[in-house]
Amino acid sequence: MKQANRERGCVIWFTGLSGSGKTTIAHVVEEKLLDAGVGVEILDGDVVRENLSKGLGFSEEDRNTNIRRIAFVAHLLQRNGTFVITAAISPYKAIRDEARAMIKDFVEVYAEASLEVCEERDTKGLYAKARAGEIKGFTGIDDPYEAPENAEVICHTADESVEESAQKVIAKLVELKYLEA
């Protein structure tokens, strides 16, 4: 597998609830791309929040500002031939559509898992804190998550292994001619 056109990168935009598997799958996809000699960068939502969006809260406006920043950086990298993987909840359809409009080569990956599954996987205890009222505006509890309607890839993370989900992403990149098989 290799990059189909060295001049053409793409943005692989993972979205899904906290605990849905976005970051885990993103890192496996990154490994596969690196093994193939493809230039790739990951923009993880938590890391971006710490370094580019410090001081932002979790209001809809602040979440949208964070996603716009991720999209802007992703666009800069992508237009220079880099594959960019984002892994941020990005809960609102309108802001994901805005990111898609900004980024020409955009592949949306929905890490789909039920709220119950995500709560079971919650190693940080965030869902429990949200349910106890200790965290306000938590996506899936007291703030909505708007699932994608037309994602290029849907990874059913409760039913697929991480490897199966990552392979679906790679297969879609080949199908869309971002990679050669």
Backbone hydrogen bonds, N-H to C=O, Kabsch-Sander energy under -0.5 kcal/mol:
donor,donor_aa,acceptor,acceptor_aa,energy
2,K,180,E,-1.4
4,A,178,Y,-2.0
8,R,5,N,-2.6
9,G,7,E,-0.6
9,G,78,Q,-1.0
11,V,105,D,-2.9
12,I,10,C,-0.6
12,I,84,V,-3.6
13,W,11,V,-0.8
13,W,107,V,-2.5
14,F,12,I,-0.9
14,F,86,T,-2.6
15,T,109,V,-2.4
16,G,89,I,-0.9
20,S,17,L,-2.1
25,I,21,G,-2.6
26,A,22,K,-2.7
27,H,23,T,-2.2
28,V,24,T,-1.3
29,V,25,I,-2.6
30,E,26,A,-2.6
31,E,27,H,-2.2
32,K,28,V,-2.1
33,L,29,V,-2.4
34,L,30,E,-2.9
35,D,31,E,-2.7
36,A,32,K,-1.1
37,G,34,L,-1.8
38,V,33,L,-2.6
41,E,83,F,-2.1
43,L,85,I,-3.4
44,D,42,I,-0.7
45,G,87,A,-3.1
48,V,44,D,-2.9
49,R,45,G,-2.3
50,E,46,D,-1.6
51,N,47,V,-2.0
52,L,48,V,-3.2
53,S,48,V,-1.9
56,L,53,S,-2.2
63,R,59,S,-2.9
64,N,60,E,-2.6
65,T,61,E,-2.2
66,N,62,D,-2.4
67,I,63,R,-2.4
68,R,64,N,-2.6
69,R,65,T,-2.1
70,I,66,N,-2.3
71,A,67,I,-3.0
72,F,68,R,-2.6
73,V,69,R,-2.4
74,A,70,I,-2.8
75,H,71,A,-2.7
76,L,72,F,-2.2
77,L,73,V,-2.3
78,Q,74,A,-3.0
79,R,75,H,-2.5
80,N,77,L,-1.2
81,G,78,Q,-2.1
82,T,77,L,-1.8
83,F,39,G,-2.7
84,V,10,C,-2.8
85,I,41,E,-3.0
86,T,12,I,-2.5
86,T,84,V,-0.5
87,A,43,L,-2.0
88,A,14,F,-1.4
96,R,92,Y,-1.7
97,D,93,K,-2.7
98,E,94,A,-2.0
99,A,95,I,-2.2
100,R,96,R,-2.6
101,A,97,D,-2.2
102,M,98,E,-1.8
103,I,99,A,-2.2
104,K,102,M,-0.7
106,F,104,K,-1.0
107,V,11,V,-3.2
108,E,106,F,-0.5
109,V,13,W,-2.9
110,Y,108,E,-0.5
110,Y,153,V,-2.8
111,A,15,T,-2.9
111,A,109,V,-0.7
112,E,110,Y,-1.3
112,E,155,C,-2.2
113,A,111,A,-0.5
118,C,114,S,-2.5
119,E,115,L,-2.6
120,E,116,E,-2.0
121,R,117,V,-1.7
122,D,118,C,-0.6
122,D,119,E,-0.8
123,T,121,R,-1.2
125,G,122,D,-0.6
129,K,125,G,-1.9
130,A,126,L,-2.5
131,R,127,Y,-2.9
132,A,128,A,-1.7
133,G,130,A,-1.3
134,E,129,K,-2.6
135,I,129,K,-1.0
140,G,143,D,-3.3
141,I,138,F,-2.2
142,D,138,F,-1.5
143,D,138,F,-1.2
146,E,91,P,-3.1
147,A,145,Y,-0.9
152,E,108,E,-0.7
153,V,108,E,-2.0
155,C,110,Y,-2.7
155,C,153,V,-0.5
156,H,154,I,-0.7
157,T,112,E,-1.4
157,T,155,C,-1.5
158,A,112,E,-0.6
159,D,156,H,-1.8
160,E,156,H,-1.6
165,S,161,S,-2.4
166,A,162,V,-2.8
167,Q,163,E,-2.5
168,K,164,E,-1.8
169,V,165,S,-1.6
170,I,166,A,-2.3
171,A,167,Q,-2.8
172,K,168,K,-2.0
173,L,169,V,-2.1
174,V,170,I,-2.0
175,E,171,A,-2.7
176,L,172,K,-2.5
177,K,174,V,-1.6
178,Y,173,L,-2.8
179,L,173,L,-1.5
180,E,2,K,-3.5
